[in-house]
Amino acid sequence: MTRHAELTPTRPRRPGRMAALIGLALTATMINPAVAVTDSMRFRVYLDKEPIGEHSFQVSPDTDGKQVISRANFDVKVLVFNAYRYRHESREAWRDGCLEQIRATTDDNGKAFKVEGEQATNGLALRVNGDSKRLPQCVSTFAYWNRDFLKQPRLLNPQTGELVSVRVESLGTEDRMTQGRRVAAERYRLRAEQLDISLWYTPDGRWIALESDTGKGRTIRYERI
């Protein structure tokens, strides 16, 4: 991936492709400035047809902007054994569509990540597992549930602290089942290094689904509940 940090720290060990897909999908917490009250949402997450956990978001207004809490818990089992475990929590503060502060912890199947950042006069001061670097002044995360994030050319992965260059393509409208009803959903394709993700939104911008190939012939799916 292209690196855009002004200071280059010792790079933490990168997760595998499946972990990267999960991490990016789970840590999407960009603010929607139109939200005036607390907005809570839950997604059930599947690996192919097997449910593996849930991901919840809570977006709340405060005096200066918005606060977001994102929590995810995944367990992939083979027979009776737990083959993959993922735990993530991110707390973020936003102002005017820009990330002001982030505190994120991740247990990626035994690999620990800790990302902390605060906005400074010369950019976002970020620490990833204790290593420091500087990012641009206004940064956005992978904010799948806020359709406006698709306008951004680079996005911050809050699990690894990497700034990722992305490409977005509109694929038109198709019928999609969500919460027991069929809707005409707008589909977008988001691509980056090792990522190929489809996203579906209602015409008013409500995120309802995600699908992504793990690279091993299996598919991660988000369905809103």
TARA-V465452 format. One record per residue. N is the residue number from 1. RES is the residue in one letter. D_CENTER is the distance of its C-alpha to the mean C-alpha in whole Angstrom. Layout:
# TARA-V465452
N;RES;D_CENTER + N;RES;D_CENTER
This chain:
# TARA-V465452
1;M;17 + 2;T;18 + 3;R;18 + 4;H;19 + 5;A;20 + 6;E;23 + 7;L;24 + 8;T;23 + 9;P;23 + 10;T;23 + 11;R;20 + 12;P;19 + 13;R;19 + 14;R;16 + 15;P;15 + 16;G;16 + 17;R;15 + 18;M;14 + 19;A;12 + 20;A;10 + 21;L;9 + 22;I;8 + 23;G;7 + 24;L;4 + 25;A;4 + 26;L;5 + 27;T;3 + 28;A;2 + 29;T;6 + 30;M;9 + 31;I;12 + 32;N;14 + 33;P;18 + 34;A;19 + 35;V;18 + 36;A;22 + 37;V;21 + 38;T;19 + 39;D;17 + 40;S;16 + 41;M;14 + 42;R;14 + 43;F;13 + 44;R;15 + 45;V;13 + 46;Y;16 + 47;L;17 + 48;D;19 + 49;K;21 + 50;E;21 + 51;P;19 + 52;I;17 + 53;G;16 + 54;E;14 + 55;H;10 + 56;S;11 + 57;F;11 + 58;Q;14 + 59;V;14 + 60;S;18 + 61;P;20 + 62;D;22 + 63;T;25 + 64;D;23 + 65;G;20 + 66;K;17 + 67;Q;15 + 68;V;12 + 69;I;12 + 70;S;9 + 71;R;11 + 72;A;11 + 73;N;14 + 74;F;14 + 75;D;18 + 76;V;19 + 77;K;23 + 78;V;26 + 79;L;29 + 80;V;29 + 81;F;27 + 82;N;24 + 83;A;23 + 84;Y;19 + 85;R;17 + 86;Y;14 + 87;R;13 + 88;H;11 + 89;E;11 + 90;S;10 + 91;R;12 + 92;E;12 + 93;A;15 + 94;W;15 + 95;R;18 + 96;D;19 + 97;G;16 + 98;C;15 + 99;L;14 + 100;E;17 + 101;Q;16 + 102;I;13 + 103;R;14 + 104;A;12 + 105;T;13 + 106;T;13 + 107;D;15 + 108;D;14 + 109;N;18 + 110;G;20 + 111;K;18 + 112;A;17 + 113;F;15 + 114;K;15 + 115;V;14 + 116;E;16 + 117;G;16 + 118;E;19 + 119;Q;20 + 120;A;23 + 121;T;26 + 122;N;25 + 123;G;21 + 124;L;18 + 125;A;20 + 126;L;17 + 127;R;18 + 128;V;17 + 129;N;19 + 130;G;22 + 131;D;22 + 132;S;22 + 133;K;21 + 134;R;20 + 135;L;18 + 136;P;19 + 137;Q;20 + 138;C;17 + 139;V;13 + 140;S;10 + 141;T;7 + 142;F;4 + 143;A;6 + 144;Y;6 + 145;W;9 + 146;N;11 + 147;R;12 + 148;D;14 + 149;F;11 + 150;L;12 + 151;K;15 + 152;Q;14 + 153;P;15 + 154;R;13 + 155;L;9 + 156;L;9 + 157;N;7 + 158;P;8 + 159;Q;9 + 160;T;11 + 161;G;12 + 162;E;12 + 163;L;12 + 164;V;12 + 165;S;14 + 166;V;13 + 167;R;16 + 168;V;15 + 169;E;18 + 170;S;19 + 171;L;21 + 172;G;23 + 173;T;23 + 174;E;24 + 175;D;24 + 176;R;22 + 177;M;22 + 178;T;20 + 179;Q;22 + 180;G;25 + 181;R;26 + 182;R;25 + 183;V;24 + 184;A;24 + 185;A;20 + 186;E;19 + 187;R;17 + 188;Y;15 + 189;R;15 + 190;L;12 + 191;R;14 + 192;A;13 + 193;E;15 + 194;Q;15 + 195;L;12 + 196;D;14 + 197;I;12 + 198;S;13 + 199;L;12 + 200;W;15 + 201;Y;16 + 202;T;19 + 203;P;21 + 204;D;20 + 205;G;17 + 206;R;16 + 207;W;13 + 208;I;14 + 209;A;13 + 210;L;11 + 211;E;13 + 212;S;13 + 213;D;16 + 214;T;15 + 215;G;18 + 216;K;21 + 217;G;22 + 218;R;19 + 219;T;17 + 220;I;13 + 221;R;14 + 222;Y;12 + 223;E;15 + 224;R;15 + 225;I;18
